[in-house]
Amino acid sequence: MNPLKVDKVYKQYGDKTAVNGISFEVAEGEIYGLLGANGAGKTTTMRMVLGLIYPDGGSIQYNGKPYSTDLLRNLGYLPEERGLYPKVKVSDQVIYLAKLRGMSQRDAVTNLKRWLDRFNVPEYYNKKVEELSKGNQQKIQFIASVIHNPKIVIMDEAFSGLDPVNVELLKSTVKELRDSGSSILFSTHRMEHVEELCRNITILHKSNPVLQGNLKSIKKQFPRERILLGTEGDVQGLETIAGVTKVVRHENGYALFISNESAGRPVLELAMAQTGINKFEVLEPTLNEIFIKTVGDNHE
Ligand SMILES: Nc1ncnc2c1ncn2[C@@H]1O[C@H](COP(=O)(O)OP(=O)(O)OP(=O)(O)O)[C@@H](O)[C@H]1O
């Protein structure tokens, strides 16, 4: 049984449907990607999973059971809007939040110190939140969401506003949480993070789940439309091959855009007849391309 099961969940605000029948499960040790344009319904879904708002239909099960307040100890939430008190000391507020989640003072202090060391900022323990930069406040918020070792973690735009070094740092900690068995529901607009972290995804479009499943299988459902061709010299006539829509010359060869995968073979044959070939790859679509194809330009 998976730790988190969302079944045909539905939410309406007035006459606006915010989430229209989403179903998915997150396994132990899995990061599940929830994707969608602005207003698609991601945050609403996450808030329902957290028990902050109630679904108007469907059910959510945690290890096979419905929501109860006991779950507070096992749920972690990194909200999209950051919510720390600027005037309060980092240690006071993180330890307070950890105690609300059922931790003892001693364990909360130990864990906070360990996390601050991990993020190379032990000196923040006694600082007020307002003294930290935005990115560093986000690290503290991240710590507050996982300090009680939750088994189910909900992360809404976990890496927004961070510099590349800190993105890598937080990414590696998210992977560690996964590897220690947590089930993580993760939303982002950065498709390359999803490609790196998530095994399964749902794309929401205007409240509807429009594409769902294993990321590798999803990629196989979409046509491959780019060829990477590494050559020793020039190749003449690539643009005349049927199905080749664009040819771009690079330092070490060509990038070709194709409307049909059958163009691959004649491209290779033509190139081989004229020069040495050191690379030939028909590339899978990126998640970014799949997302744009699925959601289109119809963003809210
Ligand atoms: N409290 C509310 N009252 C009325 N409408 C709401 C409320 N919360 C969300 N909505 C509407 O529900 C829809 C889904 O919103 P939601 O915040 O879940 O989207 P999202 O996918 O998280 O978007 P973003 O990427 O911008 O954070 C939107 O049309 C939004 O305007």
The ligand as an ORCA input file, in Angstrom:
! r2SCAN-3c Opt
* xyz 0 1
  N      -9.398     30.351     -2.169
  C      -9.754     30.428     -3.453
  N     -10.886     31.046     -3.831
  C     -11.253     31.109     -5.114
  N     -10.550     30.585     -6.144
  C      -9.413     29.958     -5.835
  C      -8.933     29.835     -4.493
  N      -7.754     29.159     -4.505
  C      -7.514     28.874     -5.804
  N      -8.492     29.333     -6.605
  C      -8.568     29.186     -8.067
  O      -8.387     27.811     -8.374
  C      -7.541     27.653     -9.522
  C      -6.347     26.802     -9.168
  O      -5.471     27.561     -8.332
  P      -4.110     26.967     -7.730
  O      -3.568     27.991     -6.790
  O      -4.359     25.604     -7.209
  O      -3.201     26.880     -9.043
  P      -1.640     26.517     -9.186
  O      -1.576     25.435    -10.204
  O      -1.047     26.230     -7.863
  O      -1.051     27.870     -9.793
  P       0.405     28.590     -9.610
  O       1.362     27.832    -10.488
  O       0.136     29.961    -10.138
  O       0.750     28.552     -8.155
  C      -7.204     29.072     -9.996
  O      -8.103     29.422    -11.016
  C      -7.427     29.935     -8.768
  O      -7.784     31.241     -9.136
*
